[in-house]
Amino acid sequence: MDLDRADLKLLELLQQDGRTTVQALSEAIHLSARATLNRVRKLESGGLIEGYRALVSRAALGPQVCVFAEIALKDQRQSVVQRFEKRMASAPEVVACHIISGRYDYLVRLACPDLDHYHKLISAWLDDPALGVEKIVTNIELATIKEFAGFPLPKPRAGR
């Protein structure tokens, strides 16, 4: 999809606040509300906007431990990989799971009520031969410096 300055500005504004009104968006990009709404719908139908979410305050949820786990699998057969990924996708503690390059196969971010819960969870993963987990290296989050759900947007091409 070819994006111009107005499209990029809309994406930037909606990443900052997905509940921004069409009127506020239209004022920011200097187009009519109808033209702005049409652009937003085009961005949605084109797949650039996948959805809108609420950012929940982690502090308001009460105490929890956030952990980054680097996970290596013993076996790279497709059936093992699919079982592992299915388990990660269904585990409520798993906030994010990424396939990575390097010494480990996955980087998994988890939120657990306490370290005991986390320890029981990863012990179950290690003890389940069907998951094929060889090794888990744990890194506990001490503080979050920056966390943003959006992505940097490209610069508009000249003349757009």
Backbone bond lengths (Angstrom), bond angles and torsions (degrees), N, CA, C in turn:
res aa  C-N    CA-C-N  psi(-1)  N-CA   C-N-CA  omega(-1)  CA-C   N-CA-C  phi
1 M - - - 1.454 - - 1.525 108.42 -
2 D 1.294 116.55 130.42 1.449 122.39 -179.61 1.530 109.08 -84.72
3 L 1.327 117.02 118.95 1.469 121.83 -176.13 1.517 110.98 -106.49
4 D 1.319 115.55 134.32 1.457 119.47 174.69 1.537 108.86 -101.86
5 R 1.341 115.66 -176.88 1.475 120.30 -177.45 1.532 112.41 -57.44
6 A 1.314 116.64 -41.32 1.469 120.53 -178.46 1.529 110.80 -64.87
7 D 1.337 117.57 -42.36 1.457 120.89 178.13 1.526 110.83 -62.19
8 L 1.319 116.29 -45.07 1.464 120.50 -179.90 1.524 111.46 -63.74
9 K 1.326 116.57 -39.03 1.465 120.33 178.12 1.530 109.78 -65.98
10 L 1.325 117.37 -41.63 1.466 120.41 177.06 1.529 111.14 -59.42
11 L 1.328 116.75 -46.02 1.458 120.55 179.01 1.529 111.30 -61.14
12 E 1.316 115.96 -42.20 1.472 120.41 178.52 1.528 110.82 -61.48
13 L 1.321 116.65 -47.07 1.459 120.76 -178.61 1.526 112.22 -66.23
14 L 1.312 116.57 -40.25 1.468 119.96 -179.66 1.527 112.20 -71.50
15 Q 1.336 117.60 -29.01 1.467 119.43 173.79 1.524 110.65 -67.97
16 Q 1.322 116.79 -33.70 1.466 120.53 179.28 1.517 111.47 -74.43
17 D 1.347 116.82 -38.17 1.459 121.30 -179.82 1.525 108.74 -155.01
18 G 1.318 115.56 100.98 1.454 121.31 -178.11 1.516 113.97 -69.06
19 R 1.335 117.01 -9.30 1.466 120.49 179.90 1.531 112.59 -100.50
20 T 1.319 116.68 8.25 1.457 120.50 177.65 1.522 109.21 -57.97
21 T 1.317 116.33 137.05 1.465 120.08 -178.45 1.529 110.46 -71.89
22 V 1.319 114.96 155.59 1.456 120.47 176.99 1.529 109.20 -60.97
23 Q 1.320 116.76 -36.71 1.464 120.25 179.07 1.528 111.13 -61.52
24 A 1.340 116.72 -46.10 1.468 120.27 179.26 1.529 110.61 -64.46
25 L 1.324 116.54 -40.01 1.459 120.03 177.76 1.525 110.85 -63.31
26 S 1.334 115.65 -43.69 1.466 119.44 -177.95 1.526 111.39 -63.17
27 E 1.328 116.55 -37.60 1.467 120.00 177.68 1.528 110.93 -66.40
28 A 1.336 116.30 -36.64 1.464 120.26 -178.12 1.524 112.33 -70.20
29 I 1.332 117.47 -31.12 1.473 119.45 -178.31 1.524 112.53 -105.98
30 H 1.340 116.13 1.84 1.470 122.15 174.92 1.524 112.98 61.98
31 L 1.348 115.33 44.50 1.457 121.76 173.64 1.521 108.00 -129.81
32 S 1.324 116.50 165.59 1.463 119.83 177.02 1.521 110.06 -66.98
33 A 1.319 115.74 159.84 1.462 120.60 178.73 1.536 110.15 -60.49
34 R 1.323 118.07 -40.76 1.466 121.80 -179.91 1.527 110.39 -63.41
35 A 1.343 117.91 -46.36 1.466 121.17 179.95 1.532 110.49 -64.29
36 T 1.321 116.47 -37.11 1.463 120.81 178.42 1.518 111.00 -66.54
37 L 1.332 116.65 -45.74 1.458 120.86 178.44 1.527 110.74 -60.39
38 N 1.329 116.69 -41.12 1.465 120.35 177.89 1.531 111.37 -61.56
39 R 1.328 116.69 -39.57 1.466 120.84 178.35 1.529 111.07 -65.88
40 V 1.332 116.59 -43.55 1.463 120.07 179.18 1.529 109.55 -61.43
41 R 1.316 116.62 -44.71 1.474 120.06 178.88 1.527 111.46 -62.56
42 K 1.342 116.29 -37.61 1.464 120.57 177.56 1.534 110.19 -64.79
43 L 1.320 117.22 -40.84 1.466 121.46 178.08 1.532 110.77 -65.46
44 E 1.331 116.39 -37.08 1.470 120.65 177.94 1.527 110.36 -68.59
45 S 1.323 116.78 -50.51 1.473 119.93 -177.10 1.526 111.64 -68.09
46 G 1.325 116.87 -27.21 1.463 120.95 177.68 1.520 113.50 -80.11
47 G 1.327 116.68 -3.51 1.464 120.58 176.74 1.513 115.62 86.14
48 L 1.324 117.98 2.26 1.465 119.35 178.14 1.525 111.40 -74.01
49 I 1.309 116.74 -32.14 1.464 121.59 173.92 1.523 105.92 -107.00
50 E 1.328 115.81 112.87 1.465 120.78 -177.93 1.516 112.31 -85.37
51 G 1.311 117.72 -24.41 1.459 120.64 -178.31 1.516 110.49 168.03
52 Y 1.307 115.04 -176.56 1.455 122.36 -179.89 1.520 107.67 -127.91
53 R 1.330 116.74 140.98 1.455 120.66 -176.22 1.518 110.93 -136.21
54 A 1.318 114.53 159.65 1.458 120.86 172.32 1.521 108.21 -96.56
55 L 1.309 117.66 133.75 1.456 121.90 174.47 1.520 107.33 -89.37
56 V 1.316 116.26 114.25 1.454 121.80 -177.77 1.515 108.90 -89.48
57 S 1.299 116.84 136.41 1.456 122.17 178.70 1.519 109.41 -69.07
58 R 1.326 116.33 119.17 1.459 119.99 177.91 1.523 110.90 -63.23
59 A 1.313 117.38 -37.77 1.469 120.99 -179.47 1.525 111.02 -63.38
60 A 1.332 116.64 -36.19 1.462 120.31 -179.03 1.526 112.21 -69.16
61 L 1.325 117.41 -20.48 1.457 120.97 179.96 1.521 112.64 -79.57
62 G 1.306 116.59 -9.32 1.458 120.32 179.94 1.513 111.01 98.70
63 P 1.325 115.45 -179.75 1.464 119.64 -176.45 1.527 111.86 -61.50
64 Q 1.303 115.48 138.18 1.456 121.61 174.77 1.519 108.77 -157.91
65 V 1.304 115.36 159.14 1.455 122.29 177.92 1.518 107.01 -109.97
66 C 1.309 116.13 128.27 1.463 120.87 176.36 1.521 107.40 -103.23
67 V 1.325 115.39 129.02 1.455 121.75 -173.47 1.520 109.85 -129.27
68 F 1.317 115.66 140.56 1.455 121.79 169.94 1.518 106.09 -107.23
69 A 1.322 116.21 122.81 1.460 121.00 -178.90 1.517 109.16 -115.98
70 E 1.321 115.83 124.13 1.457 121.45 173.27 1.528 105.79 -92.33
71 I 1.322 116.15 124.37 1.456 120.40 -172.80 1.530 110.60 -123.32
72 A 1.339 114.39 129.98 1.465 121.20 174.67 1.520 108.39 -110.75
73 L 1.323 115.86 137.04 1.462 121.30 176.19 1.528 109.54 -96.81
74 K 1.333 115.85 146.54 1.469 121.92 176.77 1.524 110.24 -73.65
75 D 1.302 115.28 -30.53 1.455 122.16 -166.62 1.524 108.67 -132.46
76 Q 1.322 116.53 130.83 1.462 120.58 -178.31 1.524 112.62 -104.18
77 R 1.334 116.86 13.17 1.458 118.32 177.48 1.527 109.52 -61.17
78 Q 1.314 115.50 146.17 1.468 121.37 -175.76 1.529 112.18 -55.78
79 S 1.321 117.88 -40.14 1.468 120.39 -178.06 1.525 111.32 -64.62
80 V 1.331 117.35 -38.29 1.466 121.65 179.21 1.529 110.02 -69.58
81 V 1.319 115.87 -45.96 1.467 121.17 179.28 1.532 110.09 -59.33
82 Q 1.323 117.31 -44.86 1.470 120.90 -179.75 1.527 111.31 -63.03
83 R 1.343 117.13 -41.97 1.478 120.43 178.37 1.522 110.55 -62.31
84 F 1.339 115.54 -45.34 1.466 119.61 -179.94 1.528 110.55 -61.43
85 E 1.327 117.33 -48.66 1.464 121.12 -177.61 1.531 111.22 -64.92
86 K 1.314 116.94 -36.08 1.468 120.18 177.22 1.529 110.14 -64.27
87 R 1.339 117.03 -41.70 1.467 120.49 178.65 1.529 110.52 -63.79
88 M 1.333 117.05 -42.33 1.467 120.17 179.20 1.527 110.48 -63.11
89 A 1.332 116.45 -41.84 1.466 120.89 -178.57 1.526 111.84 -65.96
90 S 1.318 117.26 -28.36 1.467 119.65 -176.29 1.525 114.02 -96.50
91 A 1.321 117.69 -11.47 1.472 120.35 -178.27 1.523 110.11 -76.95
92 P 1.335 118.45 120.97 1.465 120.09 -178.19 1.524 113.40 -63.89
93 E 1.314 117.76 -24.25 1.473 120.80 179.97 1.527 112.11 -74.74
94 V 1.330 117.42 -21.62 1.463 121.16 -177.40 1.523 109.22 -79.01
95 V 1.313 115.05 115.10 1.464 122.05 179.76 1.531 109.80 -86.82
96 A 1.337 116.21 -36.54 1.464 121.49 -179.86 1.519 108.74 -154.90
97 C 1.320 115.81 148.70 1.464 121.28 177.43 1.520 107.24 -141.23
98 H 1.325 115.74 123.38 1.466 121.44 -176.64 1.520 110.14 -124.51
99 I 1.316 117.43 136.78 1.461 121.99 168.37 1.525 105.60 -78.73
100 I 1.339 115.47 131.11 1.461 118.96 -176.92 1.531 110.12 -128.87
101 S 1.320 115.24 164.70 1.458 120.14 174.14 1.521 108.26 -96.11
102 G 1.306 116.53 165.28 1.458 120.39 177.99 1.516 111.80 108.97
103 R 1.323 116.41 -152.21 1.465 122.38 -174.33 1.525 112.96 -69.09
104 Y 1.308 116.90 -26.20 1.457 121.57 -176.43 1.516 109.43 -115.00
105 D 1.317 114.81 159.90 1.454 120.20 -177.58 1.524 113.05 -93.19
106 Y 1.341 116.12 -30.72 1.464 121.42 -175.34 1.517 110.79 -137.12
107 L 1.318 114.12 148.26 1.462 121.75 167.75 1.519 105.27 -117.39
108 V 1.336 115.67 118.41 1.454 121.39 -175.57 1.522 108.51 -118.00
109 R 1.315 115.98 130.06 1.465 121.26 175.50 1.524 107.42 -103.81
110 L 1.324 114.89 128.53 1.462 120.32 -177.24 1.524 110.23 -126.37
111 A 1.319 115.20 150.52 1.462 122.02 172.46 1.527 106.47 -123.50
112 C 1.318 116.49 118.81 1.470 122.24 -177.15 1.527 109.24 -126.74
113 P 1.326 117.20 151.85 1.465 119.29 179.80 1.527 112.70 -61.99
114 D 1.342 117.24 -30.94 1.462 120.72 179.13 1.523 109.10 -162.70
115 L 1.330 116.28 173.41 1.458 120.44 -178.27 1.527 112.36 -67.79
116 D 1.315 117.65 -31.42 1.453 120.27 178.04 1.535 110.25 -61.37
117 H 1.317 116.55 -43.85 1.472 120.91 177.83 1.526 109.98 -60.80
118 Y 1.325 116.79 -45.29 1.464 121.07 179.20 1.529 110.44 -60.84
119 H 1.328 116.74 -45.42 1.454 120.54 -178.93 1.530 111.36 -60.54
120 K 1.330 117.39 -43.38 1.465 120.89 177.90 1.534 111.28 -63.77
121 L 1.316 115.83 -38.86 1.465 120.66 -179.59 1.528 111.07 -63.84
122 I 1.331 117.29 -50.96 1.471 118.74 -177.30 1.529 111.14 -71.62
123 S 1.323 117.43 -29.38 1.467 119.61 175.58 1.527 109.87 -63.06
124 A 1.323 116.04 -41.00 1.475 119.80 177.60 1.521 110.44 -64.13
125 W 1.329 118.13 -38.99 1.460 121.02 177.85 1.530 110.73 -64.31
126 L 1.332 116.43 -44.22 1.466 120.48 -179.32 1.529 111.63 -66.84
127 D 1.319 116.42 -33.78 1.473 120.92 -178.07 1.526 113.80 -81.30
128 D 1.318 117.22 -10.78 1.465 120.49 -178.26 1.533 109.49 -92.18
129 P 1.335 118.41 102.94 1.465 120.20 -177.13 1.533 113.32 -61.43
130 A 1.308 117.24 -25.79 1.467 120.00 -179.85 1.526 112.04 -65.96
131 L 1.349 117.61 -26.10 1.467 120.28 179.56 1.518 112.02 -80.42
132 G 1.312 117.62 -24.71 1.462 121.07 176.61 1.513 114.64 67.62
133 V 1.347 118.18 29.22 1.465 120.49 179.93 1.525 109.38 -78.15
134 E 1.325 115.38 124.70 1.461 121.28 178.96 1.526 111.26 -91.22
135 K 1.336 115.87 -44.18 1.462 119.73 -171.95 1.515 109.85 -153.27
136 I 1.329 115.16 143.19 1.471 121.41 174.05 1.519 107.78 -129.74
137 V 1.319 115.70 124.76 1.461 121.51 174.38 1.519 106.87 -108.80
138 T 1.333 115.18 125.37 1.458 121.48 -173.85 1.526 111.25 -102.11
139 N 1.328 115.41 133.76 1.463 122.60 172.44 1.523 106.74 -125.95
140 I 1.318 116.61 119.68 1.460 120.86 -177.93 1.523 109.16 -90.92
141 E 1.315 115.50 131.06 1.464 120.91 177.84 1.518 108.74 -71.06
142 L 1.317 116.44 126.54 1.464 121.46 177.43 1.528 110.87 -93.87
143 A 1.320 116.19 -38.48 1.466 121.43 178.72 1.527 107.74 -160.40
144 T 1.317 115.66 153.45 1.460 121.26 176.22 1.523 108.07 -103.95
145 I 1.303 116.59 121.64 1.460 121.59 178.92 1.524 109.92 -86.55
146 K 1.329 116.48 -43.69 1.457 121.14 179.88 1.512 108.51 -147.93
147 E 1.321 115.65 136.24 1.456 121.07 174.45 1.519 106.95 -148.01
148 F 1.308 114.26 119.94 1.452 119.42 -177.14 1.514 107.95 -139.13
149 A 1.303 116.94 131.37 1.468 120.90 -175.90 1.526 112.31 -78.39
150 G 1.320 118.06 -12.57 1.456 120.64 -176.05 1.516 112.94 -90.99
151 F 1.314 114.95 179.40 1.450 121.74 -179.87 1.517 109.43 -123.98
152 P 1.333 117.13 148.85 1.471 119.20 174.20 1.520 109.08 -61.45
153 L 1.281 115.79 138.85 1.465 120.92 -177.74 1.521 109.51 -98.69
154 P 1.336 116.64 151.26 1.466 118.86 178.76 1.529 110.50 -68.67
155 K 1.309 115.01 159.61 1.460 120.62 174.68 1.519 108.25 -76.11
156 P 1.337 117.37 143.73 1.470 118.70 177.26 1.523 110.32 -65.00
157 R 1.312 115.55 146.03 1.462 119.64 177.58 1.528 109.48 -71.42
158 A 1.296 116.48 154.87 1.465 121.84 -178.77 1.524 110.04 -56.07
159 G 1.337 114.57 135.92 1.458 120.74 176.84 1.523 114.23 84.06
160 R 1.311 118.25 6.21 1.467 120.05 -177.83 1.499 108.94 -116.30
